[in-house]
Amino acid sequence: MNKLKRRWLTERLQAALRALPVVVLTGARQTGKTTLARSLPEPRGYLSLDDLGILGQAQADPDSLLLDRPPTLDEVQRAPELLLSLKRQVDRQRQPSDFLLTGSANLLLMSQVVASPAR
């Protein structure tokens, strides 16, 4: 009975991954973002920033999390430091489907905070 229902968003998510280097799947908590991301048929690494070891690595050495491609980075809002590293990686080597990010925060606002100069 634990069979996953086919989600209407699956095809759109797959199309976005075929075209874009970074795809963000965002929304309210407990709405199935992680389940959808993990159900994709393409082979992707999966890292959850709910895991304290992964979170610590993302904060201390964000570049190291982006070496094995393509990763799915779940709950990415927990490590804003990761966004600048991700931007550098995409600027260096832009390829479709490089990164799938999930989270429940507005990443556009987070990237503005991370990218703003220190005062």
MIMAR-939274 format. One record per residue: y, x, z of N, C-alpha, C, CB in turn; residue number from 1. Coordinates in Angstrom, 2 decimals, m for minus. Each point is the difference from the previous one (the first is absolute). Last residue first. Glycine has a CB too. Example, Ala and Ser with C-alpha at 12.3 -4.5 7.8 and 13.67 -1.06 7.14 Angstrom:
{rec {m2.25, 12.85, 7.08}, {1.19, 0.82, 0.06}, {1.09, m0.77, 0.73}, {m0.63, 1.18, m2.15}, 2}
{rec {m5.09, m0.89, 2.08}, {1.19, m0.89, 0.00}, {1.20, 0.90, 0.00}, {m1.17, m1.89, 1.25}, 1}
***
This chain:
{rec {44.55, 29.05, 6.07}, {1.42, 0.06, 0.41}, {0.13, 0.65, 1.33}, {0.49, m2.04, m1.27}, 119}
{rec {m4.04, 1.82, m3.36}, {0.16, 0.02, 1.45}, {1.47, 0.14, 0.36}, {m2.29, 1.02, 0.27}, 118}
{rec {0.70, m3.42, m4.90}, {0.21, 1.31, 0.61}, {0.17, m0.12, 1.51}, {1.04, 0.80, m2.13}, 117}
{rec {m4.13, m4.19, m0.81}, {1.40, 0.19, 0.36}, {0.17, 1.34, 0.71}, {0.33, m2.49, 0.18}, 116}
{rec {m4.60, 0.63, m1.65}, {0.74, 0.79, m0.98}, {1.44, 0.25, 0.40}, {m1.48, m0.93, m1.73}, 115}
{rec {m1.49, m1.77, 4.43}, {m0.57, 1.34, m0.11}, {0.84, 0.89, m0.91}, {m2.27, m0.96, 0.39}, 114}
{rec {3.47, m3.59, 0.02}, {0.19, 0.66, 1.29}, {m0.49, 1.44, m0.08}, {m0.26, m2.20, 1.20}, 113}
{rec {m0.45, m0.51, m4.88}, {1.43, 0.26, 0.12}, {0.28, 0.73, 1.32}, {0.52, m2.06, m1.39}, 112}
{rec {m4.88, 0.58, 0.56}, {0.30, 1.16, m0.82}, {1.49, 0.33, 0.04}, {m1.93, m0.56, m1.49}, 111}
{rec {0.38, m3.30, 3.78}, {m0.49, 1.22, 0.63}, {0.38, 1.23, m0.81}, {m1.88, m1.29, 1.00}, 110}
{rec {2.83, m2.97, m2.76}, {0.89, 0.32, 1.10}, {m0.42, 1.28, 0.69}, {0.45, m2.43, 0.32}, 109}
{rec {m3.24, 0.87, m3.66}, {1.28, 0.38, m0.60}, {1.01, 0.35, 1.09}, {m0.47, m1.48, m1.98}, 108}
{rec {m3.80, m0.25, 3.15}, {0.00, 1.43, m0.29}, {1.29, 0.45, m0.67}, {m2.46, m0.09, m0.21}, 107}
{rec {1.09, m3.96, 3.62}, {0.72, 0.15, m1.25}, {0.16, 1.50, m0.29}, {1.24, m2.21, 0.35}, 106}
{rec {m5.48, 0.37, 2.52}, {1.45, 0.24, 0.13}, {0.61, 0.13, m1.38}, {m0.32, 1.14, 2.24}, 105}
{rec {m4.42, m1.57, m1.22}, {0.64, m1.26, 0.33}, {1.50, 0.16, 0.22}, {m2.13, m0.76, 1.01}, 104}
{rec {m1.90, 3.43, m4.20}, {0.74, m0.05, 1.24}, {0.66, m1.33, 0.20}, {0.36, 2.42, m0.16}, 103}
{rec {m3.21, 1.33, m3.52}, {0.06, m1.33, 0.59}, {0.79, 0.08, 1.29}, {m2.21, m0.65, m1.03}, 102}
{rec {1.36, 3.59, m3.93}, {0.50, m0.08, 1.37}, {m0.09, m1.44, 0.48}, {1.54, 1.96, m0.39}, 101}
{rec {m3.55, 1.58, m3.62}, {0.09, m1.40, 0.39}, {0.38, m0.02, 1.46}, {m1.73, m0.77, m1.73}, 100}
{rec {1.87, 4.65, m2.54}, {0.11, m0.40, 1.40}, {0.08, m1.52, 0.13}, {1.14, 2.16, 0.53}, 99}
{rec {m2.02, 0.13, m4.81}, {m0.07, 1.10, 0.96}, {m0.05, m0.48, 1.45}, {1.24, 1.39, m1.64}, 98}
{rec {m1.01, m3.74, m2.93}, {m1.00, m0.25, 1.04}, {m0.11, 1.11, 1.03}, {m1.22, m1.30, m1.66}, 97}
{rec {3.58, 2.72, m2.86}, {m0.29, m1.36, 0.46}, {m1.08, 0.00, 1.07}, {0.63, m0.88, m2.25}, 96}
{rec {2.51, 5.12, 1.80}, {m1.15, m0.57, m0.68}, {m0.21, m1.42, 0.49}, {m1.06, 2.29, m0.26}, 95}
{rec {4.51, 2.40, 0.70}, {0.00, m1.47, m0.09}, {m1.18, m0.48, m0.82}, {2.50, m0.03, 0.21}, 94}
{rec {m0.68, 4.47, 2.46}, {m1.15, m0.34, m0.84}, {m0.17, m1.51, m0.01}, {m1.13, 2.20, 0.53}, 93}
{rec {4.95, m0.08, 1.62}, {m0.70, 1.16, m0.54}, {m1.06, m0.37, m1.03}, {0.42, 1.16, 2.15}, 92}
{rec {2.01, m4.53, 0.25}, {0.94, 0.74, m0.85}, {m0.67, 1.19, m0.67}, {1.86, m0.72, 1.50}, 91}
{rec {m4.32, m1.72, 1.66}, {0.15, m0.78, m1.24}, {0.97, 0.70, m0.94}, {m0.47, m2.14, 1.26}, 90}
{rec {m0.13, 4.04, 2.99}, {m1.25, 0.07, m0.75}, {0.11, m0.73, m1.35}, {m1.26, 0.14, 2.17}, 89}
{rec {4.88, m0.40, 0.91}, {m0.12, 1.34, m0.59}, {m1.25, 0.12, m0.86}, {1.24, 0.96, 1.97}, 88}
{rec {m0.68, m4.95, 0.45}, {1.00, 0.10, m1.08}, {m0.08, 1.36, m0.68}, {1.50, m1.60, 1.23}, 87}
{rec {m4.12, 0.96, 2.60}, {m0.53, m0.77, m1.12}, {0.95, 0.07, m1.20}, {m1.19, m1.52, 1.62}, 86}
{rec {2.63, 3.38, 2.40}, {m1.08, 0.81, m0.56}, {m0.59, m0.68, m1.23}, {m0.51, 0.92, 2.29}, 85}
{rec {3.66, m3.31, 0.18}, {0.64, 1.12, m0.72}, {m1.04, 0.90, m0.65}, {1.92, m0.08, 1.62}, 84}
{rec {m3.53, m3.49, 1.05}, {0.65, m0.49, m1.21}, {0.71, 1.11, m0.79}, {0.29, m2.19, 1.15}, 83}
{rec {m2.49, 2.73, 3.22}, {m0.91, 0.04, m1.14}, {0.71, m0.38, m1.30}, {m1.88, m0.56, 1.55}, 82}
{rec {3.86, 0.25, 2.82}, {0.02, 1.37, m0.53}, {m0.82, 0.11, m1.28}, {0.29, 0.88, 2.33}, 81}
{rec {m0.19, m4.88, 0.41}, {1.04, 0.09, m1.03}, {0.09, 1.40, m0.63}, {1.26, m1.77, 1.23}, 80}
{rec {m5.08, m0.94, 1.43}, {0.40, 1.41, m0.18}, {1.02, 0.10, m1.12}, {m2.25, 0.79, 0.81}, 79}
{rec {0.37, m5.01, 0.55}, {m0.12, 0.72, 1.28}, {0.44, 1.46, m0.11}, {m1.88, m1.51, 0.60}, 78}
{rec {1.51, m1.69, m4.27}, {1.26, m0.12, 0.72}, {m0.04, 0.78, 1.33}, {0.36, m2.25, m1.07}, 77}
{rec {m4.18, 1.67, m1.89}, {0.85, 1.16, m0.28}, {1.33, m0.07, 0.75}, {m1.07, 0.17, m2.24}, 76}
{rec {m3.53, m2.65, 1.94}, {0.96, m0.04, 1.11}, {0.98, 1.17, m0.09}, {m1.72, m1.13, 1.44}, 75}
{rec {m2.14, 2.14, m4.55}, {0.16, m1.29, 0.66}, {0.91, 0.14, 1.22}, {m2.28, m0.71, m0.80}, 74}
{rec {1.03, 3.24, m4.05}, {0.58, 0.31, 1.30}, {0.38, m1.32, 0.67}, {0.88, 2.27, m0.80}, 73}
{rec {m4.20, m0.26, m3.34}, {0.63, m1.20, 0.52}, {0.46, 0.36, 1.40}, {m1.45, m1.61, m1.41}, 72}
{rec {0.55, 5.21, m2.82}, {m0.21, m0.59, 1.31}, {0.61, m1.40, 0.13}, {m0.04, 2.30, 0.92}, 71}
{rec {m2.14, 0.98, m5.11}, {1.10, m0.83, 0.43}, {m0.26, m0.59, 1.39}, {0.51, m0.53, m2.40}, 70}
{rec {m0.83, 5.21, 2.01}, {0.50, m1.20, m0.67}, {m1.14, m0.75, m0.66}, {2.20, 1.11, m0.37}, 69}
{rec {m0.85, 2.84, 4.31}, {m1.13, m0.63, m0.68}, {0.46, m1.31, m0.60}, {m1.64, 1.08, 1.56}, 68}
{rec {4.95, 1.38, 0.76}, {m0.70, 0.94, m0.89}, {m1.12, m0.64, m0.79}, {0.57, 1.78, 1.60}, 67}
{rec {2.65, m3.44, 1.96}, {0.17, m0.42, m1.39}, {m0.74, 0.89, m0.98}, {2.20, m0.91, 0.63}, 66}
{rec {m1.79, 1.50, 4.22}, {m0.67, m1.29, m0.22}, {0.00, m0.41, m1.47}, {0.67, m0.67, 2.30}, 65}
{rec {1.61, 4.62, m0.72}, {m1.45, 0.18, 0.04}, {m0.76, m1.30, m0.23}, {0.35, 1.91, 1.55}, 64}
{rec {4.48, m1.68, m1.17}, {m0.50, 0.45, m1.31}, {m1.52, 0.09, m0.02}, {2.14, 1.26, m0.34}, 63}
{rec {0.30, m2.30, 4.43}, {m0.23, m1.11, m0.92}, {m0.56, 0.42, m1.36}, {1.82, m1.17, 1.15}, 62}
{rec {m1.58, 3.08, 3.84}, {m0.19, 0.65, m1.30}, {m0.27, m1.06, m1.06}, {m0.89, 2.09, 1.12}, 61}
{rec {2.12, m3.34, 3.42}, {0.10, 1.45, 0.09}, {m0.04, 0.70, m1.36}, {m1.07, m0.17, 2.22}, 60}
{rec {0.60, m4.62, m1.77}, {1.27, 0.38, 0.61}, {0.19, 1.51, m0.01}, {m0.12, m2.03, 1.44}, 59}
{rec {m3.91, 0.15, m3.05}, {1.09, m0.49, m0.85}, {1.35, 0.43, 0.55}, {m1.40, m1.96, m0.68}, 58}
{rec {m2.45, 2.87, 3.23}, {0.04, 0.86, m1.18}, {1.16, m0.41, m0.91}, {m2.51, 0.35, 0.13}, 57}
{rec {1.66, m3.07, 3.57}, {0.51, 1.31, 0.43}, {0.12, 0.97, m1.16}, {m1.02, m0.37, 2.23}, 56}
{rec {m0.98, m3.80, m3.06}, {1.43, m0.16, 0.28}, {0.62, 1.33, 0.41}, {m0.39, m2.38, 0.69}, 55}
{rec {m4.25, 2.21, m1.22}, {0.66, m0.07, m1.31}, {1.51, m0.12, 0.19}, {m2.04, m1.08, m1.03}, 54}
{rec {m0.52, 0.92, 4.92}, {m0.14, 1.32, m0.63}, {0.71, 0.07, m1.34}, {m2.18, 0.28, 1.16}, 53}
{rec {1.92, m4.44, 1.16}, {0.97, 0.93, 0.62}, {m0.10, 1.41, m0.57}, {m0.11, m1.36, 2.07}, 52}
{rec {m0.84, m3.39, m4.51}, {m0.82, 1.06, 0.58}, {0.96, 1.07, 0.53}, {m1.98, m0.47, m1.59}, 51}
{rec {3.77, m3.00, m0.82}, {m0.37, m0.54, 1.31}, {m0.90, 0.99, 0.73}, {0.21, m2.36, m0.88}, 50}
{rec {1.19, 2.97, m3.62}, {0.87, 0.61, 0.98}, {m0.11, m0.70, 1.36}, {1.54, 0.67, m1.84}, 49}
{rec {m5.20, m0.06, m2.30}, {0.78, m0.97, 0.77}, {0.83, 0.73, 1.03}, {m1.75, m1.76, m0.35}, 48}
{rec {m0.87, 2.77, m4.64}, {0.48, 0.56, 1.24}, {0.85, m1.05, 0.70}, {m0.04, 2.36, m0.94}, 47}
{rec {m3.60, m1.55, m3.51}, {0.66, m0.96, 0.87}, {0.36, 0.68, 1.30}, {m1.26, m1.91, m1.05}, 46}
{rec {m0.05, 2.98, m4.60}, {m0.10, 0.38, 1.40}, {0.75, m1.03, 0.84}, {m0.20, 2.46, m0.60}, 45}
{rec {m1.99, m3.81, m4.10}, {1.22, 0.47, 0.63}, {m0.35, 0.48, 1.40}, {1.44, m1.62, m1.35}, 44}
{rec {m3.70, m0.45, m3.59}, {m0.25, 0.88, 1.15}, {1.32, 0.56, 0.53}, {m2.28, 0.60, m0.92}, 43}
{rec {1.82, m5.48, m1.46}, {0.24, 1.40, m0.31}, {m0.31, 0.86, 1.23}, {1.78, m0.63, m1.69}, 42}
{rec {m1.98, m4.22, 1.77}, {m1.19, 0.68, m0.50}, {0.22, 1.48, m0.30}, {m0.70, m2.17, m0.93}, 41}
{rec {3.09, m0.97, 4.86}, {0.20, 0.41, m1.40}, {m1.21, 0.80, m0.48}, {2.50, 0.05, 0.34}, 40}
{rec {m1.68, m1.82, 4.20}, {m0.96, m0.67, m0.89}, {0.15, 0.41, m1.46}, {0.01, m1.90, 1.58}, 39}
{rec {2.86, 3.33, 2.13}, {m1.33, 0.62, 0.12}, {m1.03, m0.62, m0.92}, {0.55, 0.51, 2.34}, 38}
{rec {3.90, m2.27, m2.15}, {0.06, 1.40, m0.43}, {m1.38, 0.65, 0.03}, {2.34, 0.13, 0.87}, 37}
{rec {m1.94, m4.55, 0.81}, {0.22, 0.05, m1.45}, {m0.02, 1.44, m0.49}, {1.36, m2.10, 0.12}, 36}
{rec {m1.58, 1.46, 4.50}, {m1.22, m0.50, m0.63}, {0.11, 0.06, m1.51}, {m0.40, m1.50, 1.95}, 35}
{rec {4.23, 2.53, 0.54}, {m1.01, 1.05, 0.10}, {m1.30, m0.42, m0.68}, {1.03, 0.77, 2.15}, 34}
{rec {2.41, m3.99, m1.93}, {0.41, 1.16, m0.82}, {m1.07, 1.09, 0.00}, {2.41, m0.52, 0.53}, 33}
{rec {m2.17, m4.06, 1.77}, {m1.05, 0.46, m0.91}, {0.37, 1.18, m0.87}, {m0.78, m2.29, 0.01}, 32}
{rec {3.24, m0.09, 3.71}, {m0.06, m0.85, m1.20}, {m1.00, 0.50, m1.03}, {2.36, m0.58, 0.39}, 31}
{rec {m0.50, 2.26, 4.21}, {m1.22, m0.82, m0.01}, {m0.08, m0.94, m1.21}, {0.01, 0.13, 2.47}, 30}
{rec {4.86, 1.63, m1.63}, {m1.23, 0.51, 0.62}, {m1.13, m1.02, m0.14}, {1.38, 1.34, 1.63}, 29}
{rec {2.50, m1.33, m5.36}, {m0.15, m0.26, 1.43}, {m1.31, 0.56, 0.52}, {1.39, m2.06, m0.24}, 28}
{rec {0.26, 4.51, m4.05}, {0.03, m1.40, 0.39}, {m0.17, m0.12, 1.50}, {m0.92, m0.67, m2.22}, 27}
{rec {0.32, 4.28, m2.49}, {0.63, m0.27, 1.28}, {0.00, m1.50, 0.28}, {1.43, 2.05, m0.26}, 26}
{rec {m3.03, 2.22, m3.12}, {m0.52, m1.31, 0.34}, {0.51, m0.31, 1.40}, {m2.09, 0.25, m1.49}, 25}
{rec {3.36, 3.39, m2.70}, {0.14, m0.39, 1.40}, {m0.48, m1.43, 0.16}, {1.94, 1.59, 0.33}, 24}
{rec {m2.48, 2.92, m3.88}, {m0.01, m1.46, 0.12}, {0.02, m0.31, 1.49}, {m1.27, m0.34, m2.21}, 23}
{rec {2.15, 4.74, m1.42}, {m0.03, m0.48, 1.38}, {0.08, m1.52, m0.03}, {1.10, 2.12, 0.86}, 22}
{rec {m1.37, 0.17, m4.98}, {m0.56, 1.04, 0.87}, {m0.11, m0.44, 1.46}, {0.96, 1.68, m1.55}, 21}
{rec {m1.38, m5.02, m2.90}, {0.98, 0.63, 0.90}, {m0.65, 1.07, 0.87}, {1.31, m2.12, 0.01}, 20}
{rec {m3.70, m0.70, m3.34}, {1.29, 0.32, m0.61}, {0.91, 0.87, 0.86}, {m0.20, m2.14, m1.18}, 19}
{rec {m4.25, 0.38, 2.41}, {m0.19, 0.65, m1.31}, {1.33, 0.51, m0.58}, {m1.98, m1.49, m0.40}, 18}
{rec {1.96, m1.01, 4.45}, {m0.56, 1.34, 0.21}, {m0.23, 0.73, m1.32}, {m1.08, m0.83, 2.08}, 17}
{rec {2.51, m3.66, m2.20}, {1.08, 0.85, 0.51}, {m0.50, 1.42, 0.21}, {1.05, m1.99, 1.11}, 16}
{rec {m4.21, m1.22, m2.34}, {0.91, 0.26, m1.12}, {1.14, 0.92, 0.45}, {m0.56, m2.24, m1.02}, 15}
{rec {m2.43, 0.71, 4.32}, {m0.66, 0.96, m0.89}, {0.89, 0.36, m1.19}, {m2.23, m0.92, 0.69}, 14}
{rec {3.75, m2.44, 2.22}, {m0.01, 1.29, 0.69}, {m0.64, 1.07, m0.88}, {m0.11, m1.17, 2.22}, 13}
{rec {m0.01, m3.22, m3.76}, {1.37, 0.52, m0.03}, {0.10, 1.36, 0.67}, {0.87, m2.35, 0.00}, 12}
{rec {m5.00, 0.04, 0.17}, {0.29, 0.44, m1.37}, {1.41, 0.59, m0.12}, {m1.56, m1.77, m0.86}, 11}
{rec {0.25, m0.08, 5.10}, {m0.78, 1.18, m0.37}, {0.36, 0.52, m1.39}, {m1.83, m0.84, 1.45}, 10}
{rec {3.45, m3.23, 0.98}, {0.87, 1.17, m0.16}, {m0.74, 1.23, m0.52}, {1.39, m0.91, 1.85}, 9}
{rec {m3.45, m3.33, m0.71}, {0.78, m0.15, m1.23}, {0.86, 1.22, m0.26}, {0.02, m2.47, 0.33}, 8}
{rec {m4.80, 2.65, 2.28}, {1.40, m0.28, 0.27}, {0.79, m0.05, m1.31}, {m0.19, 1.10, 2.27}, 7}
{rec {m5.12, m1.97, m0.61}, {0.81, 0.68, m0.99}, {1.45, m0.42, 0.22}, {m1.92, 0.10, m1.69}, 6}
{rec {m1.53, m0.04, 5.77}, {0.47, m0.87, m1.07}, {0.83, 0.83, m0.97}, {0.00, m2.03, 1.53}, 5}
{rec {m4.10, 3.84, 1.72}, {1.43, m0.06, m0.25}, {0.32, m0.96, m1.13}, {0.23, 2.34, 0.81}, 4}
{rec {m4.45, m2.51, 2.76}, {0.34, 0.32, m1.37}, {1.51, m0.15, m0.21}, {m2.29, m0.74, m0.77}, 3}
{rec {m0.84, 0.07, 4.71}, {1.17, 0.87, 0.02}, {0.43, 0.41, m1.40}, {m0.71, 0.82, 2.22}, 2}
{rec {m3.23, m3.47, m0.96}, {1.20, m0.80, 0.00}, {1.26, 0.85, 0.00}, {m1.26, m1.76, 1.18}, 1}
***
